[in-house]
Amino acid sequence: MSKRLQITLYVIAAYLTVFGILFLFLPSVAEKVLNNKLPDAALNMLYGQLSLTFAYTAFLTARGGDGAGKLSRVILALTTGHVVVFSYQLLTGMLNFSQAGPPLIVNAIFTVALFLFQKD
């Protein structure tokens, strides 16, 4: 695994950890950060748990070892999925740019970096 891919995975792990904690433990802060009302507490908890699980997966992948290449593709699928969902929400007007733009941009950068650095 290249050093650039490893660093990208650590950054993704940190990013997902922050948002997982916000959704799971501090949903009112998440609402302010995301500039969006979070109407379903049960889904907030679920999304927080999923984010923390993927953060842990990204962390384990960055550490290397058996299956790290395959796990990095799982994280690539996660970031690509976020790009698709946030793009759809932005293009259909479900969310405005201040709500969907930042996570779209961040996940697009992660997606491109993961794709390029897997080739190293």
N, C-alpha and C positions, 0 to 999 in steps of 0.2 A: 504494500500500500504506500502510495506516495505521501510525502510530508504535507503537501498542500491539501490532499484529500483528508488526511487525518485532522488537520487544523480546521477545515471546513466542517467536519463532523463534530468536533468539539464545540464550535460556535453554534451549530444547529442544536446540539444537546443543551447548551446554556439558554438559547432562545426558547426552546420548548419547555424547559424547566420553569423559566419565568412565567410564561403564559399558563402552564399547568397549575402552578401555585396560585396565580391570580384567579383562574376559573374555579379551582377547587376550594380555596380558603378565603379569598378576598374578592368575591364577585362584584361588590360595589366599586372597588378600585378598577377592576377589569372594565366595567361599564364606562368609567371616566377615560381610561387609557384608549379604549376602542371607539369612544364616542358613539356608543350604541347601547340601547336598552336590552338587557338580557332577561327576557320574560320567564324563562323556565329553569328553575333552580336545579331540577333533576338532570336536565341536559347539561347545565353548566358543570355539575359535578362529574358527569360522564366525560365531557370534553376535557376537563382538567385531568382526570385519571388517564385518558388516552394520550394526552400530551406528555404527561410524566412517563408513561410507558415507552412512548417513542423517544423521549429524551434519553431514557436509560438504554434503549436499543442503539441510539446514535453514539452514546458514550462507550458502550461495549464494542461497537464496530470500530470506533476510533482507536481503541486499545489494541486492535489487531487480533490475531489468532485465527483459529479455524473458522471458516465461513464468513470472515469479515467482508470479503468481496460481495458475497450474496446479500449480506445484511445492508451493505451500502446501497444496493439496488432497492431495498425496501424503503430506505430513507429517501432515495430519489423518487420512488413512487409516491411517497407521502408529500414531498414538496411539489411535485408535478400536479398531484391532485388538488393541493391548495391553490395553485396557480389557476387551474381550470375552474374551480368553484368560485374563487374571488373574481375572476374575469367574468364569469356568467352573472354573478350578483351585480357587478358594476355595469355591465352592458345591458342588463334587463331593468336596471333602475331599482333593484331590491335594496341596494346600498349606494350611498354617494361616494365620491372619491375620498373624502376624509375618513370614511369608514373602511372601504375595501382597498383603497390605493396602497397604504403602507404595507399591509400584510401581502398584498399582491406583489409589490416591488421586492420585498425581502425574500419571499419564497421564489420569485423568478431568479433572483441573484443566486440563491442556494441551489436551485435546479440547474442553472447553467454551470455553476462551479462544480457541483457533483458530477455532472455529465462530462465536463472537460477533464477534471482531475482523475476520473476513473481510467482515463486513457493513458495516464502517466505510468 
